């Protein structure tokens, strides 16, 4: 300790204080402030650039999401349209089937009616022919029966008999 | 010699195994040399090699009034000094300025305006015309002569000026390169910019905090580069030992002390004079504060004192170790000792390069830590919340 005190040079101490303060002042003015400001500016620039890059990335994501959404919508629309078309088709098929059936039924009914009327006509004709035939047969029979005098007399007799009975 | 080494061990500087070993060896060598010297002194006035080396080292550790680069002794025993003289400025009833060449390296008296001055062990004493020095003790160590206030431009002052100019030139050119190259450093600035950023981010912001670090940045940067550069200059063959000078480290520590206490916040002073706060009733605090407050006040001074001693001791110890190892070459004068000493001094030089940076870092780091204490502001909301819980 004694050696330290003995070695202590007051002049050097004053010089050191003065020179150091001078150095501090000069460096602060001409070096540290510009350096630190420049560095800070640069760091801010980097930060900003990073932030804007991040923003751009987000924007890109948004755009992609939008287009994806659009695509999805388009797809959904197409799907809906297809579905609709299918439904229409099915409906049309069903409709035409129905119509055909109705038409067919109608035709069948007509045919049946025609058949019936034909049948009736045929029966009526048959009846009239049968009647004609039977009349002609009866004529022939009668003719045969009343061909002789006796036979006619017999009949008159018989008929007279019947009247007598009455 | 071992006082310096003792300081070295006491300080926080991490020591490698080799350094420790070397220090232990040197301790013995130093004692041995001292013992030998005493014997020599009484028998023969002619100095032997060991005394010569010891004196040379002691001379080197001190500031000097001329910038000597080396010296040689010719066949006639005359010593020739190579270097250049520096101006001597004394305050002795008025300013006295003269060239240090008047002293002839302490061999002659300098006569200025009828006053006589003698250079003795790098210090200037006022003497009579015949240059008599009166000693207060028998050892002949401390002359009682008047020492005029010495504001000379010594070797250390020259080195400080050189370092200052170098720093201003280096960093103002770095600052200009930012303006020119769009905030991108160029050349040597690429090397220094990361260091500046390291001091900002890991020393200033880490210890002082985001809010207040800016105020202290110029001081921290200046002190770091100033100490580092001077430490590095100390390792050059110029043979300067500025940061190993107690006056220089004291000046730096005083500045740290002033800056710490003048920027101290209310909380900082409250921490010193009322460290317990509302945690205890006043009659309880009274008893504790009789011990606590003086300790805190003492701490104010111990902190910068530790700073100045640490830097001084580390740099001085480094110089002593290095020069002793180099001196061993001349003592051994053998094929084994020479290369061995050379190898050891080379290894220590490498360690000293690291120490130069490390000591600058530690000084800056601790200064930032003290500034951090001074600018600390407690979050009172937090405390209120804690009290609530």
Interface residues (C-beta under 8 A of the other chain):
Chain A: X3 X4 X6 X7 X8 X9 X10 X11 X12 X13 X14 X15 X16 X17 X19 X20 X21 X22 X23 X24 X26 X27 X28 X30 X31 X32 X33 X34 X35 X36 X38 X39 X41 X42 X45
Chain B: X3 X62 X63 X89 X123 X142 X149 X150 X151 X152 X153 X154 X156 X157 X160 X161 X164 X167 X168 X171 X172 X174 X175 X176 X178 X179 X183 X184 X193 X196 X197 X200 X214 X217 X218 X219 X221 X222 X226 X245 X246 X247 X248 X250 X251 X252 X254 X255 X312
